[in-house]
Amino acid sequence: MYYTENDKFTDLFKNIDFSIYIQISNLLENDACDETLFNDAKKLNYEQIKDITYSVYEKIYIDTDEEEITSSELDYNELSVNELNMPAYLENTITFYNAMCDFKKTYKTDKGYFTIKEIIENIINFEKKVREKNPWLGCIDTHHNFFEGLFENNNKFEIAWGS
């Protein structure tokens, strides 16, 4: 995970990985993105995000003498319902921003913090809007689905995804 130096995120949240699974409705006949599709923006109207689901895991570090931890030295445990309901971000509002389509959205809570589940569901809500506005190779991006972290810029957080 990559985060800017923001102490408002809890250690547990900083130590999770999650991935999203995007289901598209009204797929185009060829079900693939190509240069023709990329150049024909009208075809984008035929694709919409039907649903996004997710899986959340806490990283478990295996004892090692190495200075850098490799993926083979990590294990993962799926978060329980209780862990998903633990605090993740200790503020009443959080704003996500996507520079590529110049879109931002602010989410609010009254309890003084967002839970892990709430942050993830807000990220998913945001991604549903952003990915339809910002095509990747002419299609909705279903390939970048591994959460890599949040980057703060002017009190807004950009979401980083890997594939």
RODO-2510 file (C-alpha; in nm, 4 decimals, decimal comma):
residues 163
     n   res          X          Y          Z
     1     m     0,0000     0,0000     0,0000
     2     y     0,1067     0,3514    -0,0674
     3     y    -0,0287     0,6378     0,1371
     4     t     0,0758     0,9921     0,1803
     5     e     0,1831     1,0786     0,5330
     6     n    -0,1666     1,0939     0,6789
     7     d    -0,2154     0,9771     1,0356
     8     k    -0,5946     0,9792     0,9969
     9     f    -0,5850     0,6261     0,8508
    10     t    -0,5704     0,3440     1,1042
    11     d    -0,2896     0,0894     1,1025
    12     l    -0,5333    -0,1906     1,0197
    13     f    -0,6597    -0,0078     0,7129
    14     k    -0,3034     0,0663     0,6016
    15     n    -0,2327    -0,3059     0,6224
    16     i    -0,5128    -0,4382     0,4027
    17     d    -0,5245    -0,5383     0,0406
    18     f    -0,8456    -0,5574    -0,1528
    19     s    -0,9471    -0,6256    -0,5054
    20     i    -1,2617    -0,5426    -0,6945
    21     y    -1,4504    -0,7496    -0,9493
    22     i    -1,6353    -0,5446    -1,2099
    23     q    -1,9352    -0,6844    -1,3958
    24     i    -2,0297    -0,5073    -1,7180
    25     s    -2,3787    -0,5078    -1,8646
    26     n    -2,4589    -0,4640    -2,2335
    27     l    -2,1222    -0,5917    -2,3510
    28     l    -2,0337    -0,5187    -2,7069
    29     e    -2,0466    -0,8055    -2,9525
    30     n    -1,6719    -0,8542    -2,9763
    31     d    -1,6308    -0,8321    -2,5964
    32     a    -1,2841    -0,6847    -2,6468
    33     c    -1,1273    -0,3419    -2,6627
    34     d    -0,9401    -0,2586    -2,9791
    35     e    -0,8311     0,0457    -3,1764
    36     t    -1,1618     0,0624    -3,3655
    37     l    -1,3553     0,0680    -3,0406
    38     f    -1,1141     0,3207    -2,8930
    39     n    -1,1755     0,5570    -3,1851
    40     d    -1,5525     0,5128    -3,1807
    41     a    -1,6657     0,6846    -2,8614
    42     k    -2,0323     0,6278    -2,9468
    43     k    -1,9936     0,2595    -2,8664
    44     l    -1,9147     0,3445    -2,5046
    45     n    -2,2838     0,4165    -2,4545
    46     y    -2,3462     0,0424    -2,4812
    47     e    -2,1428    -0,0464    -2,1753
    48     q    -2,2331     0,0198    -1,8153
    49     i    -2,1059    -0,1126    -1,4869
    50     k    -2,3616    -0,3566    -1,3540
    51     d    -2,1953    -0,4341    -1,0227
    52     i    -1,8662    -0,4197    -0,8350
    53     t    -1,7895    -0,6681    -0,5599
    54     y    -1,4760    -0,6970    -0,3490
    55     s    -1,2559    -0,9180    -0,1324
    56     v    -1,0538    -0,7760     0,1580
    57     y    -0,7449    -0,9301     0,3154
    58     e    -0,5060    -0,8307     0,5903
    59     k    -0,1395    -0,8798     0,5096
    60     i     0,0443    -1,1105     0,7490
    61     y     0,4219    -1,0724     0,7451
    62     i     0,6241    -1,3907     0,7734
    63     d     0,9458    -1,3636     0,9774
    64     t     1,2394    -1,2803     0,7569
    65     d     1,5903    -1,1458     0,7946
    66     e     1,5672    -0,9621     0,4624
    67     e     1,5373    -0,5828     0,4559
    68     e     1,2729    -0,5921     0,1838
    69     i     0,9719    -0,8192     0,1995
    70     t     0,8863    -1,0115    -0,1156
    71     s     0,5421    -1,1412    -0,2042
    72     s     0,6530    -1,4928    -0,1069
    73     e     0,7075    -1,3654     0,2481
    74     l     0,3489    -1,2466     0,2835
    75     d     0,0380    -1,4342     0,3770
    76     y    -0,3177    -1,3046     0,3785
    77     n    -0,6174    -1,3477     0,6065
    78     e    -0,9645    -1,2508     0,4932
    79     l    -1,1118    -0,9805     0,7160
    80     s    -1,4036    -1,0783     0,9388
    81     v    -1,7275    -0,8813     0,9626
    82     n    -1,6052    -0,7360     1,2941
    83     e    -1,2772    -0,6230     1,1363
    84     l    -1,4610    -0,4657     0,8411
    85     n    -1,6587    -0,2605     1,0932
    86     m    -1,3474    -0,1254     1,2644
    87     p    -1,2370     0,2372     1,2076
    88     a    -1,0331     0,3075     0,8942
    89     y    -1,0287     0,6857     0,8571
    90     l    -1,0642     0,9180     1,1554
    91     e    -1,2532     1,2106     1,0032
    92     n    -1,6153     1,3029     0,9245
    93     t    -1,5545     1,3563     0,5527
    94     i    -1,3328     1,2126     0,2823
    95     t    -1,3039     1,3336    -0,0761
    96     f    -1,1905     1,1160    -0,3635
    97     y    -1,0619     1,2721    -0,6843
    98     n    -0,9756     1,1437    -1,0309
    99     a    -0,7554     1,3813    -1,2294
   100     m    -0,8043     1,2029    -1,5630
   101     c    -1,1731     1,2950    -1,5785
   102     d    -1,1574     1,5846    -1,3287
   103     f    -1,4195     1,4284    -1,1030
   104     k    -1,4420     1,4462    -0,7255
   105     k    -1,6930     1,3307    -0,4682
   106     t    -1,7090     1,3873    -0,0933
   107     y    -1,8486     1,1268     0,1460
   108     k    -1,9696     1,2101     0,4978
   109     t    -2,0318     1,0324     0,8264
   110     d    -2,1711     1,1557     1,1583
   111     k    -1,9841     0,9218     1,3899
   112     g    -1,6359     1,0783     1,3599
   113     y    -1,4785     0,8009     1,1509
   114     f    -1,5371     0,5749     0,8518
   115     t    -1,5167     0,1988     0,8956
   116     i    -1,3051    -0,0164     0,6651
   117     k    -1,6233    -0,1386     0,4981
   118     e    -1,7520     0,2175     0,4501
   119     i    -1,4263     0,3380     0,2952
   120     i    -1,4177     0,0424     0,0562
   121     e    -1,7841     0,0852    -0,0381
   122     n    -1,7300     0,4588    -0,0922
   123     i    -1,4306     0,3798    -0,3131
   124     i    -1,6481     0,1362    -0,5116
   125     n    -1,9260     0,3950    -0,5437
   126     f    -1,6688     0,6457    -0,6693
   127     e    -1,5128     0,3966    -0,9125
   128     k    -1,8528     0,3152    -1,0664
   129     k    -1,8865     0,6793    -1,1647
   130     v    -1,5239     0,7360    -1,2668
   131     r    -1,4722     0,4244    -1,4756
   132     e    -1,7764     0,4983    -1,6893
   133     k    -1,6578     0,8582    -1,7427
   134     n    -1,2960     0,7659    -1,8144
   135     p    -1,2607     0,4788    -2,0641
   136     w    -0,9405     0,2807    -2,0723
   137     l    -0,8518     0,1730    -2,4283
   138     g    -1,2096     0,2533    -2,5261
   139     c    -1,3788     0,0341    -2,2680
   140     i    -1,4632     0,0427    -1,9026
   141     d    -1,1461    -0,0547    -1,7172
   142     t    -1,2006    -0,3965    -1,5605
   143     h    -0,8294    -0,4813    -1,5524
   144     h    -0,6960    -0,2452    -1,2847
   145     n    -0,8649    -0,4053    -0,9882
   146     f    -0,5988    -0,4397    -0,7157
   147     f    -0,6118    -0,1554    -0,4640
   148     e    -0,2655    -0,0043    -0,4223
   149     g    -0,3419     0,2862    -0,1926
   150     l    -0,4570     0,6440    -0,1558
   151     f    -0,2544     0,9520    -0,2418
   152     e    -0,3484     1,2826    -0,0827
   153     n    -0,3367     1,5989    -0,2907
   154     n    -0,4981     1,9237    -0,1680
   155     n    -0,7202     1,7440     0,0865
   156     k    -0,8465     1,5008    -0,1797
   157     f    -0,7429     1,1388    -0,2225
   158     e    -0,6572     0,9805    -0,5541
   159     i    -0,7058     0,6057    -0,5680
   160     a    -0,4246     0,3916    -0,7090
   161     w    -0,5042     0,0612    -0,8823
   162     g    -0,2814    -0,2108    -1,0179
   163     s    -0,3495    -0,5023    -1,2484
***
